[in-house]
């Protein structure tokens, strides 16, 4: 068992600190979700650490859609804003309409239809942060993924769907599971690489994984003030060949990747002008 | 074993014949691929049968990219053209550039990044013909697909990737296989529904499928003048609960769906004006 060191995050942060430019990330928060606020604080902190600019645009939960779309159109045209990031989940709001309003070259999370479609076509421009973080971690672990069986327990727009596309593009054999999957264990125990992001603590137990599997835990739950992933870490780490801790695994790499995406967005906008 | 009747195709054709408008499909053929020519003839024939208009735009294999893109931009602006369909495979040409040039509302095959992204986000506008054909056939077979294990043997932009997204959106458990999959049989014999599109005749044999599985054969190969799918039909039909013939299964439904997509494109363009 090899524990994930900080190095993918550290590597990316180091690269970004050396950059001479200072792009701006504008995060949109609708409502008062406390997990969202915590994720936003982490982005703000890393922006500071690497010398990027950060703004927060807040809306009350009951704000009409038109007002939010109007603000996004304004940010699309603002030359001092390089990345627009609506913090998910969006309460009571049609997520599709929000992402369709964002200019693809300012879509720092890679969640507009255009950017997801480019990823599906194996011609990626901006890749969702968690997806790229998982790819970075697999590379860091030096796993030869071609032809490997990979099971993903998540089928969201944010993680499972784009991750499955990125991984089939690399000629792995991907299975996409979720809460309606019957006999989840049958799919997890066949996986050379297991990636889980359900928000259900202790969902993944040692008996569910293959001996020497690589286990990547991108789950997030907060119970009694304690952040937890999906994996029963103490028992699974004895059986896995590689495993990400959680907290402290996929999350911090994702924040670093978001910063690198912001720089990509900035450069795309410079190329345009 | 229940054989696929013509009815999904017949149903769609009947609907389309009743329509009062006559949208135009423009197919782009680059080079001289004989399978492509055969597929184009089928589209032209169905356009005639239902009273839609058809044009063919041919290019030599060595035509420079700029000339093809220029023609697409012209077709994008032509009010008498409602659907633009580059017949795949494109020889020697960057497929991504071609699809990025097509206006999403004229993208009758649903293969632009925007349309594929809308499908991934479960907010589809135009869905690729083969994908929609498979969904139509499953509906016709009256299969309750939620929570079913579905194995797809194909991971192309045209079939496997968008089909996996459409099927995970319906809360099935999808596995995406391809020629680099190790132990294909392990993935096929676990499938309640098997969808194959490899172009390798007789790849799928009876020992590879689950008793009573639904088998959908979207493969295409031509050997000694004879069109064949991927499935060893005579033996697999004894074990499957439902199976599409090939030829005469997915193909004709796909052509009908393409016509319905053309009508959708036409209506989107009318709504815009």
Boltz contact constraints between the chains, C-beta under 6 A:
constraints:
  - contact:
      token1: [A, 96]
      token2: [B, 121]
      max_distance: 6.0
  - contact:
      token1: [A, 96]
      token2: [B, 123]
      max_distance: 6.0
  - contact:
      token1: [A, 113]
      token2: [B, 114]
      max_distance: 6.0
  - contact:
      token1: [A, 113]
      token2: [B, 117]
      max_distance: 6.0
  - contact:
      token1: [A, 113]
      token2: [B, 118]
      max_distance: 6.0
  - contact:
      token1: [A, 114]
      token2: [B, 113]
      max_distance: 6.0
  - contact:
      token1: [A, 114]
      token2: [B, 114]
      max_distance: 6.0
  - contact:
      token1: [A, 114]
      token2: [B, 117]
      max_distance: 6.0
  - contact:
      token1: [A, 116]
      token2: [B, 117]
      max_distance: 6.0
  - contact:
      token1: [A, 116]
      token2: [B, 120]
      max_distance: 6.0
  - contact:
      token1: [A, 117]
      token2: [B, 113]
      max_distance: 6.0
  - contact:
      token1: [A, 117]
      token2: [B, 114]
      max_distance: 6.0
  - contact:
      token1: [A, 117]
      token2: [B, 116]
      max_distance: 6.0
  - contact:
      token1: [A, 117]
      token2: [B, 117]
      max_distance: 6.0
  - contact:
      token1: [A, 118]
      token2: [B, 113]
      max_distance: 6.0
  - contact:
      token1: [A, 120]
      token2: [B, 116]
      max_distance: 6.0
  - contact:
      token1: [A, 120]
      token2: [B, 161]
      max_distance: 6.0
  - contact:
      token1: [A, 121]
      token2: [B, 96]
      max_distance: 6.0
  - contact:
      token1: [A, 121]
      token2: [B, 157]
      max_distance: 6.0
  - contact:
      token1: [A, 123]
      token2: [B, 96]
      max_distance: 6.0
  - contact:
      token1: [A, 147]
      token2: [B, 180]
      max_distance: 6.0
  - contact:
      token1: [A, 147]
      token2: [B, 182]
      max_distance: 6.0
  - contact:
      token1: [A, 155]
      token2: [B, 168]
      max_distance: 6.0
  - contact:
      token1: [A, 157]
      token2: [B, 121]
      max_distance: 6.0
  - contact:
      token1: [A, 161]
      token2: [B, 120]
      max_distance: 6.0
  - contact:
      token1: [A, 168]
      token2: [B, 155]
      max_distance: 6.0
  - contact:
      token1: [A, 168]
      token2: [B, 176]
      max_distance: 6.0
  - contact:
      token1: [A, 171]
      token2: [B, 180]
      max_distance: 6.0
  - contact:
      token1: [A, 173]
      token2: [B, 177]
      max_distance: 6.0
  - contact:
      token1: [A, 173]
      token2: [B, 181]
      max_distance: 6.0
  - contact:
      token1: [A, 174]
      token2: [B, 176]
      max_distance: 6.0
  - contact:
      token1: [A, 175]
      token2: [B, 175]
      max_distance: 6.0
  - contact:
      token1: [A, 176]
      token2: [B, 168]
      max_distance: 6.0
  - contact:
      token1: [A, 176]
      token2: [B, 174]
      max_distance: 6.0
  - contact:
      token1: [A, 177]
      token2: [B, 173]
      max_distance: 6.0
  - contact:
      token1: [A, 180]
      token2: [B, 147]
      max_distance: 6.0
  - contact:
      token1: [A, 180]
      token2: [B, 171]
      max_distance: 6.0
  - contact:
      token1: [A, 181]
      token2: [B, 173]
      max_distance: 6.0
  - contact:
      token1: [A, 182]
      token2: [B, 147]
      max_distance: 6.0
